[in-house]
Amino acid sequence: MTRQFMTIQTVGILSPGDMGQAIAAVLQSHSLRVVATLDDRCDRTRALASEAGIQNVGSLERLVFESDTIIRINAISPGLTATDRAEQLAEQNARSLGLSVKPYKADALRSFPLGRIVPPEEIAHRALFLVSDLAAFITGAEVLVDGGSTPGV
């Protein structure tokens, strides 16, 4: 039995703005055609898409028809994450200030509204959520996982 695989030549993107522009460059560097619906987008998004070589197919119906696959684009922006590298940096910074690590880290934690740094698993959970069917209607979003460090609404 011979297996047949679908060849992807055209990728439709649902977020053609800032994030889509960067993703389009990567896709195009692999000789893929990138399309989006731009008619109802703001001037800035249309300009970014044009600069990135994203082709406007007009309607969502045309996007579905012309695309071999359609992707949603989202971003996760983590804050300080509990990694070995973060621990090394805390030690280096404390030493450079003439402090011991424990008081330095305690002071740093006070700058986070939630009073802790994020474990890598929490970032992984956000990524798993964004690729799941539970997030099927989310596109063009930036998910902050920074313990409240970034001012919000």
NORQUIMO-V304855 format. One record per run of one state. SS is the DSSP state (@ for helix, = for strand, . for the rest). FROM is the first residue (numbers start at 1). LEN is the number of residues. If there is no record, write none. Layout:
BEGIN
ss-><SS:SS>
from-><FROM:FROM>
len-><LEN:LEN>
END
This chain:
BEGIN
ss-><.:=:.:@:.:=:.:@:.:=:.:@:.:=:.:=:.:=:.:@:.:@:.:=:@:.:@:.:=:.>
from-><1:10:14:18:30:33:37:43:52:55:57:60:67:69:72:75:79:81:83:84:97:101:111:118:120:131:133:136:142:146>
len-><9:4:4:12:3:4:6:9:3:2:3:7:2:3:3:4:2:2:1:13:4:10:7:2:11:2:3:6:4:8>
END
